[in-house]
Amino acid sequence: MEQIYDESSGCNGCSHKGFNLGSHQKLNTFDWLSDLPETHQETDYVEVQFKNTRKAYFINSAKIPLEKGDIVAVESSPGHDIGEVTLIGRLVLLQMNKQNINPEKYGIKKIYRKAKEADIEKQKEAKAKEQETMIKARQITEDMKLDMKIGDVEFQGDGGKAIFYYIADDRVDFRQLIKVFAETFRVRIEMKQIGARQEAGRIGGIGPCGRELCCSSWKTNFNSVSTAAARHQDISMNMQKITGPCGKIKCCIRYELDAYVDALKDFPSKEITLETTDHTYYHFKTDAFKPSISYSTAQNYGENVITISPDRAKEIIALNKRGIKPDSLDAAQEEKQKDAYSSAIEEDSLTRFDKQKRPKRRKRPSGKKRNPKNE
């Protein structure tokens, strides 16, 4: 039988062989059990990846010998699809459990066979139409004045169905749109709504940090991120800096939020002002892990900024509640002021100009000579 695709070896767990369905495989799962071949036979479930971040799980009921990187033809509705095996063995069960997928309720479809050359050629032809189809679909939705955006189009491997991924803020009645799409593109139409973060994950890209976007490399669960998460961490509220390519607040702002919330439990409220004999101090900045708090005499900008510990801030708040105003926020500075005050009092003493009495030397009795040995 003629070999229809080449093999390229790589490191264990991340080797990639066979026909590449895309320029870069997103949401790659590292197979840390690849050195234990016996684990590959523990289950017939297989993880298969299609275009971009779309993955699904299938059962290898025919016991076809499969490895990571193999291209397979799988059951679809209708027809069949072409995808790449990304995980086999025990890790598939762990991934399914992680995503709360119950095989009995999920409706696991079958793997038909390893993809033939004809299957791959047909899949390539269908893939070549995706960009043109997406542009035309956007024009149709604009002509129909529908408040939605077609973010991506994915053709099934056999070319019989197309999935249109769209973004919409509100509910959209696209029943008429499906009829127009079916007449225009002559395929079975499936509409799938995604969010802005999911769209960024499907497209991919590089984040401001210089690394590949989290949503396209490993992140699958997208929780909402509010500006409060940035405020807790004292991150600048410059929206150009805290928003990602998707136009939403960066997912990574939420990663360390729990650590900051836990660290800030022992800090006084930012709304409390500190009173001294000379000034009223307003909260300016918090360093959760130093830990320290900076206060300013100006309410909206930094002026006469003093940095103190949270314990010192609590001490001053307790003094203020008792009606006592310290001379300074900084305890060390206040101690210096007290020492300087004590020194000034001593300098103003009435006896400061009096001559100190010097002790008188004892006179030697007359007639005795000095003995150097006794000295």
Contacts in CASP RR format, 6 or more apart in sequence:
PFRMAT RR
TARGET T0000
AUTHOR 0000-0000-0000
METHOD contacts of the structure
MODEL  1
MEQIYDESSGCNGCSHKGFNLGSHQKLNTFDWLSDLPETHQETDYVEVQF
KNTRKAYFINSAKIPLEKGDIVAVESSPGHDIGEVTLIGRLVLLQMNKQN
INPEKYGIKKIYRKAKEADIEKQKEAKAKEQETMIKARQITEDMKLDMKI
GDVEFQGDGGKAIFYYIADDRVDFRQLIKVFAETFRVRIEMKQIGARQEA
GRIGGIGPCGRELCCSSWKTNFNSVSTAAARHQDISMNMQKITGPCGKIK
CCIRYELDAYVDALKDFPSKEITLETTDHTYYHFKTDAFKPSISYSTAQN
YGENVITISPDRAKEIIALNKRGIKPDSLDAAQEEKQKDAYSSAIEEDSL
TRFDKQKRPKRRKRPSGKKRNPKNE
2 117 0 8 1.000
4 116 0 8 1.000
4 117 0 8 1.000
4 120 0 8 1.000
5 17 0 8 1.000
5 18 0 8 1.000
5 19 0 8 1.000
5 71 0 8 1.000
5 120 0 8 1.000
6 17 0 8 1.000
6 18 0 8 1.000
7 17 0 8 1.000
7 18 0 8 1.000
8 15 0 8 1.000
8 16 0 8 1.000
8 17 0 8 1.000
8 18 0 8 1.000
9 15 0 8 1.000
9 17 0 8 1.000
10 16 0 8 1.000
12 31 0 8 1.000
12 34 0 8 1.000
12 35 0 8 1.000
13 30 0 8 1.000
13 31 0 8 1.000
13 32 0 8 1.000
13 34 0 8 1.000
13 68 0 8 1.000
14 28 0 8 1.000
14 30 0 8 1.000
14 31 0 8 1.000
15 68 0 8 1.000
15 69 0 8 1.000
16 25 0 8 1.000
16 68 0 8 1.000
16 69 0 8 1.000
17 67 0 8 1.000
17 69 0 8 1.000
17 70 0 8 1.000
18 69 0 8 1.000
18 70 0 8 1.000
18 71 0 8 1.000
18 84 0 8 1.000
19 71 0 8 1.000
19 84 0 8 1.000
19 115 0 8 1.000
19 120 0 8 1.000
21 49 0 8 1.000
21 50 0 8 1.000
21 51 0 8 1.000
21 71 0 8 1.000
21 82 0 8 1.000
21 83 0 8 1.000
21 84 0 8 1.000
21 123 0 8 1.000
22 51 0 8 1.000
25 49 0 8 1.000
25 84 0 8 1.000
25 86 0 8 1.000
26 52 0 8 1.000
26 53 0 8 1.000
26 201 0 8 1.000
26 202 0 8 1.000
26 204 0 8 1.000
26 216 0 8 1.000
26 217 0 8 1.000
27 49 0 8 1.000
27 53 0 8 1.000
27 55 0 8 1.000
27 216 0 8 1.000
27 217 0 8 1.000
27 218 0 8 1.000
27 220 0 8 1.000
28 86 0 8 1.000
28 217 0 8 1.000
28 218 0 8 1.000
29 47 0 8 1.000
29 86 0 8 1.000
29 87 0 8 1.000
29 91 0 8 1.000
29 95 0 8 1.000
31 68 0 8 1.000
31 87 0 8 1.000
31 91 0 8 1.000
32 91 0 8 1.000
33 39 0 8 1.000
33 89 0 8 1.000
33 90 0 8 1.000
33 91 0 8 1.000
34 68 0 8 1.000
39 89 0 8 1.000
39 90 0 8 1.000
39 91 0 8 1.000
40 88 0 8 1.000
40 89 0 8 1.000
41 89 0 8 1.000
42 89 0 8 1.000
42 90 0 8 1.000
42 93 0 8 1.000
43 89 0 8 1.000
43 90 0 8 1.000
43 92 0 8 1.000
43 93 0 8 1.000
44 59 0 8 1.000
44 60 0 8 1.000
44 61 0 8 1.000
44 63 0 8 1.000
45 57 0 8 1.000
45 58 0 8 1.000
45 59 0 8 1.000
45 60 0 8 1.000
45 89 0 8 1.000
45 92 0 8 1.000
45 93 0 8 1.000
45 96 0 8 1.000
45 103 0 8 1.000
45 108 0 8 1.000
46 57 0 8 1.000
46 58 0 8 1.000
46 59 0 8 1.000
46 60 0 8 1.000
46 66 0 8 1.000
46 72 0 8 1.000
46 85 0 8 1.000
46 87 0 8 1.000
46 88 0 8 1.000
46 89 0 8 1.000
46 92 0 8 1.000
46 111 0 8 1.000
47 55 0 8 1.000
47 56 0 8 1.000
47 57 0 8 1.000
47 85 0 8 1.000
47 86 0 8 1.000
47 87 0 8 1.000
47 88 0 8 1.000
47 92 0 8 1.000
47 95 0 8 1.000
48 55 0 8 1.000
48 56 0 8 1.000
48 57 0 8 1.000
48 58 0 8 1.000
48 72 0 8 1.000
48 74 0 8 1.000
48 83 0 8 1.000
48 84 0 8 1.000
48 85 0 8 1.000
48 86 0 8 1.000
48 111 0 8 1.000
49 55 0 8 1.000
49 83 0 8 1.000
49 84 0 8 1.000
49 86 0 8 1.000
50 56 0 8 1.000
50 81 0 8 1.000
50 82 0 8 1.000
50 83 0 8 1.000
50 84 0 8 1.000
50 154 0 8 1.000
51 127 0 8 1.000
51 154 0 8 1.000
52 152 0 8 1.000
52 154 0 8 1.000
52 201 0 8 1.000
52 202 0 8 1.000
52 203 0 8 1.000
52 204 0 8 1.000
52 216 0 8 1.000
53 198 0 8 1.000
53 201 0 8 1.000
53 202 0 8 1.000
53 216 0 8 1.000
53 220 0 8 1.000
54 154 0 8 1.000
55 86 0 8 1.000
56 74 0 8 1.000
56 109 0 8 1.000
57 92 0 8 1.000
57 95 0 8 1.000
57 96 0 8 1.000
57 101 0 8 1.000
57 103 0 8 1.000
57 106 0 8 1.000
57 108 0 8 1.000
58 72 0 8 1.000
58 74 0 8 1.000
58 75 0 8 1.000
58 108 0 8 1.000
58 109 0 8 1.000
58 110 0 8 1.000
58 111 0 8 1.000
59 103 0 8 1.000
59 108 0 8 1.000
59 109 0 8 1.000
59 110 0 8 1.000
59 111 0 8 1.000
60 66 0 8 1.000
60 110 0 8 1.000
60 111 0 8 1.000
61 110 0 8 1.000
61 111 0 8 1.000
62 110 0 8 1.000
62 111 0 8 1.000
62 112 0 8 1.000
62 113 0 8 1.000
64 72 0 8 1.000
64 111 0 8 1.000
64 113 0 8 1.000
64 114 0 8 1.000
66 72 0 8 1.000
66 85 0 8 1.000
66 88 0 8 1.000
66 111 0 8 1.000
66 114 0 8 1.000
67 85 0 8 1.000
67 88 0 8 1.000
68 85 0 8 1.000
68 86 0 8 1.000
68 87 0 8 1.000
68 88 0 8 1.000
69 84 0 8 1.000
69 85 0 8 1.000
69 86 0 8 1.000
70 84 0 8 1.000
70 85 0 8 1.000
70 114 0 8 1.000
71 82 0 8 1.000
71 83 0 8 1.000
71 84 0 8 1.000
71 85 0 8 1.000
71 114 0 8 1.000
71 115 0 8 1.000
71 119 0 8 1.000
71 120 0 8 1.000
72 82 0 8 1.000
72 83 0 8 1.000
72 84 0 8 1.000
72 85 0 8 1.000
72 111 0 8 1.000
72 112 0 8 1.000
72 113 0 8 1.000
72 114 0 8 1.000
72 115 0 8 1.000
73 80 0 8 1.000
73 81 0 8 1.000
73 82 0 8 1.000
73 111 0 8 1.000
73 112 0 8 1.000
73 113 0 8 1.000
73 114 0 8 1.000
73 115 0 8 1.000
73 116 0 8 1.000
73 119 0 8 1.000
74 80 0 8 1.000
74 81 0 8 1.000
74 82 0 8 1.000
74 83 0 8 1.000
74 109 0 8 1.000
74 110 0 8 1.000
74 111 0 8 1.000
74 112 0 8 1.000
75 81 0 8 1.000
75 109 0 8 1.000
75 110 0 8 1.000
75 111 0 8 1.000
75 112 0 8 1.000
76 109 0 8 1.000
76 156 0 8 1.000
76 158 0 8 1.000
76 161 0 8 1.000
78 160 0 8 1.000
78 161 0 8 1.000
78 188 0 8 1.000
79 156 0 8 1.000
79 158 0 8 1.000
79 160 0 8 1.000
79 161 0 8 1.000
80 112 0 8 1.000
80 156 0 8 1.000
80 157 0 8 1.000
80 158 0 8 1.000
81 156 0 8 1.000
81 157 0 8 1.000
81 158 0 8 1.000
82 115 0 8 1.000
82 119 0 8 1.000
82 120 0 8 1.000
82 123 0 8 1.000
82 157 0 8 1.000
82 158 0 8 1.000
83 115 0 8 1.000
83 157 0 8 1.000
87 95 0 8 1.000
96 103 0 8 1.000
99 220 0 8 1.000
115 123 0 8 1.000
119 157 0 8 1.000
119 158 0 8 1.000
122 157 0 8 1.000
122 158 0 8 1.000
122 159 0 8 1.000
123 157 0 8 1.000
123 158 0 8 1.000
123 159 0 8 1.000
125 159 0 8 1.000
126 155 0 8 1.000
126 156 0 8 1.000
126 157 0 8 1.000
126 158 0 8 1.000
126 159 0 8 1.000
126 160 0 8 1.000
127 155 0 8 1.000
129 155 0 8 1.000
130 152 0 8 1.000
130 153 0 8 1.000
130 154 0 8 1.000
130 155 0 8 1.000
131 153 0 8 1.000
133 153 0 8 1.000
133 155 0 8 1.000
133 162 0 8 1.000
133 185 0 8 1.000
134 150 0 8 1.000
134 151 0 8 1.000
134 152 0 8 1.000
134 153 0 8 1.000
136 184 0 8 1.000
136 185 0 8 1.000
137 150 0 8 1.000
137 153 0 8 1.000
137 164 0 8 1.000
137 181 0 8 1.000
138 149 0 8 1.000
138 150 0 8 1.000
140 177 0 8 1.000
140 180 0 8 1.000
140 181 0 8 1.000
140 184 0 8 1.000
141 148 0 8 1.000
141 149 0 8 1.000
141 150 0 8 1.000
141 166 0 8 1.000
141 177 0 8 1.000
144 176 0 8 1.000
144 177 0 8 1.000
144 180 0 8 1.000
146 172 0 8 1.000
146 174 0 8 1.000
146 177 0 8 1.000
147 168 0 8 1.000
147 169 0 8 1.000
147 170 0 8 1.000
147 172 0 8 1.000
148 166 0 8 1.000
148 167 0 8 1.000
148 168 0 8 1.000
148 172 0 8 1.000
148 174 0 8 1.000
149 166 0 8 1.000
149 167 0 8 1.000
149 168 0 8 1.000
150 164 0 8 1.000
150 165 0 8 1.000
150 166 0 8 1.000
151 165 0 8 1.000
151 166 0 8 1.000
151 167 0 8 1.000
151 194 0 8 1.000
151 199 0 8 1.000
151 202 0 8 1.000
152 164 0 8 1.000
152 165 0 8 1.000
152 199 0 8 1.000
152 202 0 8 1.000
152 203 0 8 1.000
153 162 0 8 1.000
153 163 0 8 1.000
153 164 0 8 1.000
153 165 0 8 1.000
154 162 0 8 1.000
154 163 0 8 1.000
154 165 0 8 1.000
155 161 0 8 1.000
155 162 0 8 1.000
155 163 0 8 1.000
155 187 0 8 1.000
156 162 0 8 1.000
156 163 0 8 1.000
159 187 0 8 1.000
160 187 0 8 1.000
160 188 0 8 1.000
161 187 0 8 1.000
161 188 0 8 1.000
161 189 0 8 1.000
161 190 0 8 1.000
162 181 0 8 1.000
162 185 0 8 1.000
162 187 0 8 1.000
162 188 0 8 1.000
162 189 0 8 1.000
162 190 0 8 1.000
163 190 0 8 1.000
163 191 0 8 1.000
163 192 0 8 1.000
164 181 0 8 1.000
164 189 0 8 1.000
164 190 0 8 1.000
164 191 0 8 1.000
164 192 0 8 1.000
165 192 0 8 1.000
165 193 0 8 1.000
165 194 0 8 1.000
165 199 0 8 1.000
165 202 0 8 1.000
166 172 0 8 1.000
166 174 0 8 1.000
166 191 0 8 1.000
166 192 0 8 1.000
166 193 0 8 1.000
166 194 0 8 1.000
167 193 0 8 1.000
167 194 0 8 1.000
167 195 0 8 1.000
167 196 0 8 1.000
167 199 0 8 1.000
168 193 0 8 1.000
174 191 0 8 1.000
177 191 0 8 1.000
178 189 0 8 1.000
178 191 0 8 1.000
181 189 0 8 1.000
182 188 0 8 1.000
182 189 0 8 1.000
194 202 0 8 1.000
195 222 0 8 1.000
196 246 0 8 1.000
196 247 0 8 1.000
196 248 0 8 1.000
197 215 0 8 1.000
197 222 0 8 1.000
197 246 0 8 1.000
197 248 0 8 1.000
197 251 0 8 1.000
198 215 0 8 1.000
198 222 0 8 1.000
199 246 0 8 1.000
200 213 0 8 1.000
200 215 0 8 1.000
200 216 0 8 1.000
200 244 0 8 1.000
200 245 0 8 1.000
200 246 0 8 1.000
201 213 0 8 1.000
201 215 0 8 1.000
201 216 0 8 1.000
202 216 0 8 1.000
203 216 0 8 1.000
204 212 0 8 1.000
204 213 0 8 1.000
204 215 0 8 1.000
204 216 0 8 1.000
205 212 0 8 1.000
205 213 0 8 1.000
205 216 0 8 1.000
205 245 0 8 1.000
206 212 0 8 1.000
206 213 0 8 1.000
207 213 0 8 1.000
207 244 0 8 1.000
207 245 0 8 1.000
208 241 0 8 1.000
208 244 0 8 1.000
209 252 0 8 1.000
211 217 0 8 1.000
213 245 0 8 1.000
214 251 0 8 1.000
214 252 0 8 1.000
215 222 0 8 1.000
215 246 0 8 1.000
215 251 0 8 1.000
219 251 0 8 1.000
222 251 0 8 1.000
223 251 0 8 1.000
223 254 0 8 1.000
225 248 0 8 1.000
225 249 0 8 1.000
225 250 0 8 1.000
225 251 0 8 1.000
225 253 0 8 1.000
225 254 0 8 1.000
226 249 0 8 1.000
227 237 0 8 1.000
227 242 0 8 1.000
227 249 0 8 1.000
229 249 0 8 1.000
229 253 0 8 1.000
229 254 0 8 1.000
229 257 0 8 1.000
230 236 0 8 1.000
230 237 0 8 1.000
230 242 0 8 1.000
230 249 0 8 1.000
230 253 0 8 1.000
231 237 0 8 1.000
232 257 0 8 1.000
232 260 0 8 1.000
232 261 0 8 1.000
232 264 0 8 1.000
233 253 0 8 1.000
233 256 0 8 1.000
233 257 0 8 1.000
233 260 0 8 1.000
233 288 0 8 1.000
234 285 0 8 1.000
234 286 0 8 1.000
234 287 0 8 1.000
234 288 0 8 1.000
235 242 0 8 1.000
235 253 0 8 1.000
236 242 0 8 1.000
242 249 0 8 1.000
242 250 0 8 1.000
242 253 0 8 1.000
243 249 0 8 1.000
243 250 0 8 1.000
244 250 0 8 1.000
260 288 0 8 1.000
263 288 0 8 1.000
263 289 0 8 1.000
263 291 0 8 1.000
264 286 0 8 1.000
264 288 0 8 1.000
266 291 0 8 1.000
266 310 0 8 1.000
267 286 0 8 1.000
267 288 0 8 1.000
267 291 0 8 1.000
267 293 0 8 1.000
267 310 0 8 1.000
267 313 0 8 1.000
268 293 0 8 1.000
268 310 0 8 1.000
268 313 0 8 1.000
268 314 0 8 1.000
268 317 0 8 1.000
270 283 0 8 1.000
270 286 0 8 1.000
271 283 0 8 1.000
272 283 0 8 1.000
272 317 0 8 1.000
273 280 0 8 1.000
273 281 0 8 1.000
273 282 0 8 1.000
273 283 0 8 1.000
274 280 0 8 1.000
274 281 0 8 1.000
274 295 0 8 1.000
274 313 0 8 1.000
274 316 0 8 1.000
274 317 0 8 1.000
274 320 0 8 1.000
274 329 0 8 1.000
275 281 0 8 1.000
275 316 0 8 1.000
275 320 0 8 1.000
275 325 0 8 1.000
276 316 0 8 1.000
276 325 0 8 1.000
276 326 0 8 1.000
276 327 0 8 1.000
276 328 0 8 1.000
276 329 0 8 1.000
277 325 0 8 1.000
277 326 0 8 1.000
277 327 0 8 1.000
278 327 0 8 1.000
279 297 0 8 1.000
279 304 0 8 1.000
280 297 0 8 1.000
281 295 0 8 1.000
281 296 0 8 1.000
281 297 0 8 1.000
281 306 0 8 1.000
281 329 0 8 1.000
282 295 0 8 1.000
282 296 0 8 1.000
282 297 0 8 1.000
282 298 0 8 1.000
282 299 0 8 1.000
283 293 0 8 1.000
283 294 0 8 1.000
283 295 0 8 1.000
284 294 0 8 1.000
284 295 0 8 1.000
284 296 0 8 1.000
284 302 0 8 1.000
284 305 0 8 1.000
285 293 0 8 1.000
285 294 0 8 1.000
286 292 0 8 1.000
286 293 0 8 1.000
286 294 0 8 1.000
287 293 0 8 1.000
287 294 0 8 1.000
291 309 0 8 1.000
291 310 0 8 1.000
292 307 0 8 1.000
292 308 0 8 1.000
292 309 0 8 1.000
292 310 0 8 1.000
293 307 0 8 1.000
293 308 0 8 1.000
293 309 0 8 1.000
293 310 0 8 1.000
293 313 0 8 1.000
294 305 0 8 1.000
294 306 0 8 1.000
294 307 0 8 1.000
295 305 0 8 1.000
295 306 0 8 1.000
295 307 0 8 1.000
295 308 0 8 1.000
295 313 0 8 1.000
295 329 0 8 1.000
296 302 0 8 1.000
296 303 0 8 1.000
296 304 0 8 1.000
296 305 0 8 1.000
297 303 0 8 1.000
297 304 0 8 1.000
298 304 0 8 1.000
306 328 0 8 1.000
306 329 0 8 1.000
306 330 0 8 1.000
308 329 0 8 1.000
308 330 0 8 1.000
308 331 0 8 1.000
312 329 0 8 1.000
312 330 0 8 1.000
312 331 0 8 1.000
315 331 0 8 1.000
316 326 0 8 1.000
316 329 0 8 1.000
319 325 0 8 1.000
319 326 0 8 1.000
326 334 0 8 1.000
327 334 0 8 1.000
327 337 0 8 1.000
328 334 0 8 1.000
328 337 0 8 1.000
346 352 0 8 1.000
364 370 0 8 1.000
END
